[in-house]
């Protein structure tokens, strides 16, 4: 195995930890093919970071017709393409796309009953008949069963791993895959904002990360206390964007949180799909 990439079973003997540079994943497979699935995931993981680095300049730009070679890069491009009316680069989908790629490799290697690929909170999963996924999102607990079309969950906010143009504490999105959920969560979090508000401190993205795909765009570095009416106004900005993208079929459901206040979408027209439910 590559000296840079690391793979090890966690002490519980059930979950696999994969780490390479900025990528850190926890994978759990249920079913008789677990060992074969973990071997396949480990082999594929060795190549992912180098593939991404090879195409990084194009991945850090908005889509411009470039034809990506790597499978993960292509997943990233497909995930952001429908959001072309706002500034977004394929990097908005990177964590989710990596999770999706490993999920696909695992499913091809065996017949797992349930798979959970967690890439720093962006999750791709498979549910066989009778299985479900439970967790905590931005607005409370959720449960997804095998009948749902949801197979990806992602969370974004200004205090997360990536820089944000908005002020959301957290936005959790459910979508048909993790890459699409990743993009949607990022863009909804960007839309939860109060431009020019004195309690919000920003800095050019390149001052914090010289190679950021956001360039000199001002990203949020601090958010002071807001009035209840200001919180509601910011959440309304995000909710409008979320409902527009949800109505276009880009994801299934979303939950938004800012300074203790919460909003959740609920796509009642699709009762077979997962929804965030308050705990």
C-alpha positions, 0 to 999 in steps of 0.5 A: 500500500502507498506509504502516504495512504493509511488503512486500519480497522478500528478497535471495534473490528467492524469499521475501516478507517482510511486516511490520506492527506485531507481525506479521512473516512470511516466506513462500516459494511454489514454483511458476509462480504465485509472483508472483500469490500474493505479490501476493494475500498482500500485499493481504490482509496490509494489512487483517489488523492493523486487523481484529484491533485492531477486535475486540481486547477480545473476543479477549482474553477467553475465548470467551463466545458473541461472534460475531467478524467478521474471518476471522482472529478467527474462525479464532482462536475455532475453534482455542481452542474445543475446549480450553474446559476450561482458561483460554484466550483466542483470542489463544493462536491469533493467530500461527498464525491469521494464517499460516493466513489468508495460506496460504489466500489464497495457495492461492486465488490460484494453484496453488502446489506448495509454500507455507511461511508462517512467522509468528515460528516458527508455520508454516502450509504446503501440500505438493503431491504429492512435496513435503515439509517438513523442520525442527527442533522442540523435540526434534530434526529432523522431516520431513512429506510431502504424504501427512500431515494435518499442515499447521501447526507451532507452538512455545511456551515461557516464553522465547518471544514471549508470556508463559507460565504454565509453565516449558517451554523449548520445546513444538513441536506438529504439527496440521492447521493452524497456529492449532490447533498454536499453541493446543496448544503454548501450553497444553502449555507452560503445563502443564509446571510445578512450582507453588510451586517456589522456583527459579521466579520469576513476576510478574503478566502485567499488570505486564509487559504492561498489556494482556495477555489473561492479566490478573493471572495469574502468568507465568514470568520466570525458571527456576533449575536444577532437579533431574532428578526435578523436571524429569521431574515437570514434563515428566510434567505437560505430557505428561499434558495433551498425551496427553489432548488428542492422544487427543481429536484436537486435534493430531497430535504434540508434543515437549516440552523442559525443561533438556536433557531431552526427551519426544516423543509419537508417534501410532502409530495414524496412520502417514500423519501427521507425527511428530517424530523425533530427529535 
